[in-house]
Amino acid sequence: MPQLLIEFFSEEIPARMQKRAEEDLARAFNEKLKAHGLEPKAIKTFSSPRRIGLVIDDMPGKAADVNEEKKGPRVGAPDQAVQGFLKSAGLSSIDQAEIVEDKKGAFYVARIERAGRATAAIVQEIAPEIVRAFPWPKSMRSGSSDLQWVRPLHNVLCLFDGAPVKIEIEGVGSKPETHGHRFHAPEAIKPKDFADYSAKLRASKVLIDREERKSIILEAAKKLCAEKKLELVEDAGLLEEVAGLVEWPVTLLGDMDPAFLDLPGEVIRLSMRTHQKYSAVRDPKTQKLAPHFITVANVEAKDGGKAIAAGNARVLSARLNDARFFWDVDRKTKLFTEERRDKLKKIVFHQKLGSVWDKVERVKALAVELCAVTGADAALVARAAELAKMDLVTETVGEFPELQGQIGRQLAAFDGEPESVAIAVEDHYRPLGPNDRVPKDTVAVTLALADKLDTLAAFWKIDEKPTGSSDPYALRRAALGAVRIVVANEKTVNLHYVLDRHLETQFGLPVASASGLALEVVYFIHDRLRVQLRDAGKRHDLLDAVLENASSATEWPLTLIVARVEALDAFLKTEDGANLLAGYKRAANILIAEEKKGKGLSESDLAAGLDASKLTEPAEKSLHAALESALPTARSAVEKEDFAGAMKALSALRAPVDAFFEKVLVNAEEPLLRRNRLLLLSRLREALSQVADFSKIEG
């Protein structure tokens, strides 16, 4: 079947935008083609610095014929409704519609029969629409029209079944041609199809597949390093960006002045990565940086790239000389100085929350209190809190903001601060995202948790909470970070108590107000816990079942909640657990049905309790005995936080419950029998509720 090939040829597309643009292009064409009756089986996209495009194989020559019946308004409906119907059905007059009657009356019907349009004609129509509405993060106008594209768009190549399709977009060419490498092969190329297009571009020093360019760069870099008995410091983000900067990647190993190795490794790597797009290299024996770097050129130089590597080395030296100057200035004074503290006092954290130093003091107070549950040394935590934000006003972080925390750690270590303090200065920012590592050192754990809880409490206090589409202060990230810190380090923290006290002591809120806000923050943190558990493969309904099981759930440590969820998850995966859940739902449904009939258990029935002497059937006696044993055992296990033990106790109910429903008629004619049996079911519900609200569990 025919093939559709489209290429949008322009000036250089920013590397960071290419991958997302491929996804947007595929989605836009898929939606537009489907809307016109075409169903693309698979869309393959490609991009390089000067082009983005797609190819779709097995496209039909035309869209499917339309043969449908469209129901309209009733006869005698207002003219506005009739006109709307005519427009939607493509009719020029109501006389073209039929009148059909049913039991509700007469109404208009349009019988639409339309031959499917040619695919080429559809593409001619939708391609300009996609170009004009393309969601580039940033775009610009060309000099010849008002058309906006990420960079000036020069040509749209479109081939369908090997034949050129002219795409009419203002000021943009539509020739059935493309161009190779800007320097190596700039001549026009006229492809026949995608295979020919790809092959001719390859011959013209252009690789259109981003993943292929990434693979070539990575393999060549590793090979160059191996030849020198070195090791590449891999960086997936940098590799993605560099692959978007070149059409014909030529990987080179450059030399760096070894004298720069006395700089912190973070400074060297960031200078390479951010400003020059180089990859760092290290000695595998020492795991320290080596005086070399990997760079990727976009040309095949006659000298093998020696001049390019040398030029890049000179540029890197200039950047590192600047970094060395800042680093030397910062090392002349201690990390903590009154001058730096005064600078932090002048930096506004938030207009309603004071300065950065105000936050430092709040975090310090909270962190010291948290030592009681984290087991950290309070003196070390207090010192780490005082130093944590100091590097924000250093010269090095001023030049390299991305190194906040890392420079503080280096300077703290240089000053002879305890190792735990230095680690905490860097790690109190972590985790920075869902894939970032979690602090492990106890001092760092305490300070990181305090920093995030203070942020949440502070912004709740000034009513700057996240909305569905906006979270300018990254409060979701702070909450998720707190969750990961507590759970990964198994710290038993009563978040409601901690936040309540913090809002009272540091923000001066009345007791009732502090408690209410703390509760809101805990609910918000629980929402982030849901995300964390879902990402870990746990079912969302199990968390609901655990959290809604008791009014005191907001007082539970996150570790306790996670342990309950994991125990419940494991239990429900067993045959006993699945069958017991089914038995619970059956019991609950019977109790609810009886309540709706007005025949449910009254308060006096529940108060009086079950009369064991009125049990007549062996199956109900067996269930009663099992409940009398399981309920206190499960309750005791839960109190000891032995959730696996509680589940084991409940599993003993499986056989008696199965037998009860198989052999006992709950809605017996005799009122006392029916009441007793309903009380048995209520007792079953009570027993299972010791560990979770089973009504929240799906399935």
TAUR-V5101 format. One record per residue. N is the residue number from 1. RES is the residue in one small letter. D_LAST is the distance of its C-alpha to the last C-alpha in Angstrom with 1 decimal. Layout:
BEGIN
{{N,RES,D_LAST} {N,RES,D_LAST}}
END
This chain:
BEGIN
{{1,m,45.3} {2,p,46.7} {3,q,45.8} {4,l,45.6} {5,l,47.0} {6,i,47.4} {7,e,49.0} {8,f,49.7} {9,f,52.7} {10,s,53.6} {11,e,55.1} {12,e,53.1} {13,i,49.5} {14,p,48.4} {15,a,46.6} {16,r,43.7} {17,m,42.9} {18,q,43.0} {19,k,39.5} {20,r,37.8} {21,a,40.3} {22,e,39.3} {23,e,35.7} {24,d,36.9} {25,l,39.3} {26,a,36.8} {27,r,34.3} {28,a,37.2} {29,f,38.6} {30,n,35.2} {31,e,34.6} {32,k,38.2} {33,l,38.5} {34,k,35.3} {35,a,36.6} {36,h,39.8} {37,g,38.1} {38,l,38.2} {39,e,35.2} {40,p,36.2} {41,k,34.5} {42,a,35.1} {43,i,37.0} {44,k,38.9} {45,t,40.4} {46,f,43.3} {47,s,45.3} {48,s,48.4} {49,p,50.5} {50,r,52.2} {51,r,49.8} {52,i,46.2} {53,g,45.1} {54,l,42.8} {55,v,43.1} {56,i,41.1} {57,d,41.8} {58,d,41.6} {59,m,42.0} {60,p,43.2} {61,g,46.6} {62,k,45.5} {63,a,42.4} {64,a,41.1} {65,d,43.0} {66,v,41.6} {67,n,41.6} {68,e,39.5} {69,e,39.9} {70,k,39.5} {71,k,39.3} {72,g,41.5} {73,p,42.5} {74,r,44.1} {75,v,47.8} {76,g,49.7} {77,a,47.1} {78,p,48.6} {79,d,50.4} {80,q,48.1} {81,a,45.0} {82,v,47.2} {83,q,48.4} {84,g,44.9} {85,f,43.9} {86,l,47.0} {87,k,46.4} {88,s,42.8} {89,a,43.9} {90,g,47.0} {91,l,49.4} {92,s,52.8} {93,s,53.4} {94,i,51.4} {95,d,53.7} {96,q,51.8} {97,a,48.7} {98,e,48.3} {99,i,47.8} {100,v,45.2} {101,e,44.6} {102,d,41.7} {103,k,41.0} {104,k,40.5} {105,g,43.9} {106,a,45.5} {107,f,44.1} {108,y,45.1} {109,v,43.6} {110,a,44.5} {111,r,44.5} {112,i,44.3} {113,e,45.7} {114,r,46.2} {115,a,47.1} {116,g,45.1} {117,r,46.9} {118,a,48.2} {119,t,46.0} {120,a,49.0} {121,a,49.6} {122,i,46.0} {123,v,46.2} {124,q,49.6} {125,e,47.9} {126,i,44.7} {127,a,46.2} {128,p,48.4} {129,e,45.5} {130,i,43.4} {131,v,46.4} {132,r,47.2} {133,a,43.7} {134,f,42.8} {135,p,41.0} {136,w,43.3} {137,p,43.1} {138,k,46.9} {139,s,49.2} {140,m,52.9} {141,r,55.3} {142,s,57.7} {143,g,61.4} {144,s,61.7} {145,s,58.9} {146,d,56.2} {147,l,53.5} {148,q,51.2} {149,w,49.8} {150,v,49.1} {151,r,52.6} {152,p,55.3} {153,l,54.0} {154,h,56.8} {155,n,55.5} {156,v,52.6} {157,l,52.8} {158,c,51.0} {159,l,51.2} {160,f,49.6} {161,d,50.4} {162,g,53.2} {163,a,54.9} {164,p,55.3} {165,v,53.5} {166,k,55.2} {167,i,53.0} {168,e,54.8} {169,i,54.0} {170,e,56.8} {171,g,59.0} {172,v,57.0} {173,g,58.3} {174,s,56.6} {175,k,58.5} {176,p,57.0} {177,e,57.7} {178,t,56.5} {179,h,58.2} {180,g,58.0} {181,h,58.5} {182,r,60.5} {183,f,63.2} {184,h,63.1} {185,a,62.6} {186,p,62.7} {187,e,63.9} {188,a,62.0} {189,i,59.7} {190,k,59.1} {191,p,56.1} {192,k,55.3} {193,d,51.6} {194,f,49.0} {195,a,50.1} {196,d,53.7} {197,y,52.7} {198,s,50.9} {199,a,53.8} {200,k,56.5} {201,l,55.0} {202,r,54.6} {203,a,58.2} {204,s,59.0} {205,k,57.3} {206,v,54.0} {207,l,50.6} {208,i,48.0} {209,d,44.9} {210,r,43.8} {211,e,41.9} {212,e,45.1} {213,r,47.2} {214,k,45.0} {215,s,45.1} {216,i,48.9} {217,i,49.4} {218,l,47.3} {219,e,48.9} {220,a,52.4} {221,a,51.9} {222,k,50.8} {223,k,53.7} {224,l,56.2} {225,c,55.0} {226,a,55.1} {227,e,58.7} {228,k,59.7} {229,k,57.5} {230,l,55.4} {231,e,51.6} {232,l,49.9} {233,v,47.9} {234,e,44.9} {235,d,43.5} {236,a,40.8} {237,g,41.4} {238,l,45.1} {239,l,44.8} {240,e,42.8} {241,e,45.4} {242,v,48.4} {243,a,47.1} {244,g,47.2} {245,l,50.8} {246,v,52.3} {247,e,52.7} {248,w,54.5} {249,p,53.5} {250,v,56.3} {251,t,55.3} {252,l,58.1} {253,l,58.6} {254,g,60.7} {255,d,62.7} {256,m,62.4} {257,d,65.1} {258,p,64.2} {259,a,65.6} {260,f,62.5} {261,l,60.4} {262,d,61.4} {263,l,59.0} {264,p,55.5} {265,g,53.3} {266,e,50.9} {267,v,53.9} {268,i,55.0} {269,r,51.6} {270,l,50.9} {271,s,54.4} {272,m,53.8} {273,r,50.4} {274,t,50.7} {275,h,54.3} {276,q,55.1} {277,k,51.9} {278,y,53.1} {279,s,51.0} {280,a,52.2} {281,v,53.3} {282,r,53.5} {283,d,55.2} {284,p,52.7} {285,k,54.9} {286,t,55.0} {287,q,51.9} {288,k,54.2} {289,l,54.9} {290,a,57.7} {291,p,60.4} {292,h,58.9} {293,f,56.4} {294,i,54.7} {295,t,55.3} {296,v,54.5} {297,a,57.2} {298,n,57.0} {299,v,60.3} {300,e,62.0} {301,a,65.1} {302,k,68.3} {303,d,68.7} {304,g,65.2} {305,g,63.8} {306,k,66.2} {307,a,67.4} {308,i,63.9} {309,a,62.8} {310,a,65.9} {311,g,65.5} {312,n,61.9} {313,a,63.1} {314,r,65.7} {315,v,63.1} {316,l,60.8} {317,s,63.8} {318,a,64.5} {319,r,60.9} {320,l,61.0} {321,n,64.4} {322,d,63.0} {323,a,60.1} {324,r,62.7} {325,f,64.7} {326,f,61.8} {327,w,60.7} {328,d,64.2} {329,v,64.6} {330,d,61.4} {331,r,62.5} {332,k,65.8} {333,t,64.1} {334,k,61.5} {335,l,58.0} {336,f,58.3} {337,t,61.3} {338,e,62.2} {339,e,62.8} {340,r,59.3} {341,r,57.9} {342,d,60.0} {343,k,58.7} {344,l,55.1} {345,k,56.2} {346,k,57.3} {347,i,54.1} {348,v,51.8} {349,f,48.2} {350,h,47.3} {351,q,49.8} {352,k,48.0} {353,l,47.3} {354,g,50.7} {355,s,51.7} {356,v,50.1} {357,w,52.1} {358,d,50.7} {359,k,47.2} {360,v,48.6} {361,e,49.8} {362,r,46.5} {363,v,44.6} {364,k,47.3} {365,a,46.9} {366,l,43.1} {367,a,43.2} {368,v,45.8} {369,e,43.6} {370,l,40.6} {371,c,42.7} {372,a,42.1} {373,v,38.4} {374,t,38.8} {375,g,41.9} {376,a,44.0} {377,d,47.7} {378,a,48.4} {379,a,51.7} {380,l,50.3} {381,v,47.5} {382,a,50.0} {383,r,52.2} {384,a,49.4} {385,a,48.4} {386,e,52.1} {387,l,52.2} {388,a,48.8} {389,k,49.9} {390,m,53.5} {391,d,53.3} {392,l,52.3} {393,v,56.0} {394,t,57.3} {395,e,59.1} {396,t,56.9} {397,v,53.6} {398,g,55.5} {399,e,56.1} {400,f,52.8} {401,p,50.2} {402,e,47.4} {403,l,48.9} {404,q,48.3} {405,g,47.4} {406,q,48.6} {407,i,52.2} {408,g,51.9} {409,r,50.8} {410,q,53.8} {411,l,56.2} {412,a,54.9} {413,a,55.4} {414,f,58.8} {415,d,59.8} {416,g,59.0} {417,e,56.0} {418,p,53.8} {419,e,51.3} {420,s,48.3} {421,v,49.7} {422,a,50.3} {423,i,46.7} {424,a,45.3} {425,v,47.4} {426,e,45.6} {427,d,42.1} {428,h,41.7} {429,y,40.7} {430,r,37.9} {431,p,35.2} {432,l,36.3} {433,g,33.1} {434,p,29.7} {435,n,31.7} {436,d,34.6} {437,r,35.3} {438,v,34.7} {439,p,37.8} {440,k,38.3} {441,d,41.7} {442,t,41.4} {443,v,43.9} {444,a,42.1} {445,v,38.7} {446,t,40.2} {447,l,42.0} {448,a,39.3} {449,l,36.8} {450,a,39.6} {451,d,40.4} {452,k,36.9} {453,l,36.3} {454,d,39.7} {455,t,39.0} {456,l,35.8} {457,a,37.6} {458,a,40.7} {459,f,39.1} {460,w,37.0} {461,k,40.3} {462,i,42.0} {463,d,38.9} {464,e,38.5} {465,k,34.7} {466,p,32.8} {467,t,31.8} {468,g,29.3} {469,s,31.8} {470,s,34.3} {471,d,34.6} {472,p,38.3} {473,y,38.4} {474,a,35.5} {475,l,33.7} {476,r,30.3} {477,r,31.9} {478,a,33.5} {479,a,30.3} {480,l,28.5} {481,g,31.7} {482,a,31.6} {483,v,28.0} {484,r,29.0} {485,i,32.2} {486,v,30.8} {487,v,27.8} {488,a,29.9} {489,n,32.8} {490,e,30.7} {491,k,32.7} {492,t,31.9} {493,v,32.7} {494,n,32.1} {495,l,31.9} {496,h,32.3} {497,y,35.5} {498,v,36.9} {499,l,36.4} {500,d,37.7} {501,r,40.8} {502,h,41.4} {503,l,41.4} {504,e,43.8} {505,t,46.2} {506,q,46.3} {507,f,45.8} {508,g,47.3} {509,l,44.6} {510,p,44.7} {511,v,42.3} {512,a,40.1} {513,s,39.9} {514,a,39.3} {515,s,36.4} {516,g,34.8} {517,l,35.2} {518,a,34.0} {519,l,30.8} {520,e,30.3} {521,v,30.9} {522,v,28.4} {523,y,25.6} {524,f,26.8} {525,i,26.7} {526,h,23.1} {527,d,22.3} {528,r,24.1} {529,l,22.3} {530,r,19.0} {531,v,20.8} {532,q,22.1} {533,l,18.9} {534,r,17.3} {535,d,20.5} {536,a,20.2} {537,g,16.8} {538,k,14.7} {539,r,11.5} {540,h,12.6} {541,d,10.0} {542,l,11.3} {543,l,14.7} {544,d,14.1} {545,a,12.9} {546,v,16.1} {547,l,18.4} {548,e,17.8} {549,n,18.0} {550,a,21.8} {551,s,24.6} {552,s,26.3} {553,a,23.7} {554,t,26.3} {555,e,28.8} {556,w,26.6} {557,p,27.8} {558,l,25.6} {559,t,25.9} {560,l,24.5} {561,i,21.4} {562,v,20.9} {563,a,21.5} {564,r,18.8} {565,v,16.2} {566,e,17.4} {567,a,17.5} {568,l,13.9} {569,d,12.8} {570,a,15.1} {571,f,14.1} {572,l,10.4} {573,k,11.8} {574,t,13.9} {575,e,13.6} {576,d,14.5} {577,g,11.8} {578,a,8.9} {579,n,10.9} {580,l,11.8} {581,l,8.4} {582,a,8.2} {583,g,11.8} {584,y,11.4} {585,k,9.4} {586,r,12.0} {587,a,14.7} {588,a,13.9} {589,n,13.9} {590,i,17.2} {591,l,18.7} {592,i,18.0} {593,a,19.3} {594,e,22.4} {595,e,23.1} {596,k,23.2} {597,k,25.6} {598,g,27.7} {599,k,27.3} {600,g,25.1} {601,l,26.3} {602,s,29.2} {603,e,30.3} {604,s,33.0} {605,d,30.6} {606,l,28.5} {607,a,31.9} {608,a,33.4} {609,g,30.5} {610,l,29.8} {611,d,33.0} {612,a,32.5} {613,s,35.7} {614,k,34.1} {615,l,31.4} {616,t,32.6} {617,e,30.1} {618,p,29.8} {619,a,26.0} {620,e,25.9} {621,k,28.6} {622,s,26.8} {623,l,23.6} {624,h,26.0} {625,a,27.8} {626,a,24.7} {627,l,23.6} {628,e,27.2} {629,s,27.1} {630,a,23.7} {631,l,23.7} {632,p,27.0} {633,t,26.4} {634,a,23.1} {635,r,24.9} {636,s,27.9} {637,a,26.0} {638,v,24.3} {639,e,27.8} {640,k,29.1} {641,e,26.2} {642,d,25.4} {643,f,21.6} {644,a,21.4} {645,g,23.5} {646,a,21.4} {647,m,18.3} {648,k,20.8} {649,a,21.9} {650,l,18.5} {651,s,17.9} {652,a,21.0} {653,l,19.1} {654,r,16.9} {655,a,19.8} {656,p,21.2} {657,v,18.0} {658,d,17.5} {659,a,21.2} {660,f,21.2} {661,f,18.8} {662,e,20.7} {663,k,24.2} {664,v,24.3} {665,l,24.5} {666,v,23.3} {667,n,25.2} {668,a,28.5} {669,e,31.8} {670,e,33.4} {671,p,32.4} {672,l,32.8} {673,l,30.5} {674,r,27.8} {675,r,28.3} {676,n,28.1} {677,r,24.9} {678,l,23.2} {679,l,24.6} {680,l,23.0} {681,l,19.5} {682,s,20.5} {683,r,21.7} {684,l,18.5} {685,r,16.7} {686,e,19.7} {687,a,19.5} {688,l,16.0} {689,s,17.0} {690,q,19.8} {691,v,17.7} {692,a,15.0} {693,d,13.7} {694,f,10.4} {695,s,10.1} {696,k,9.7} {697,i,6.7} {698,e,3.8} {699,g,0.0}}
END
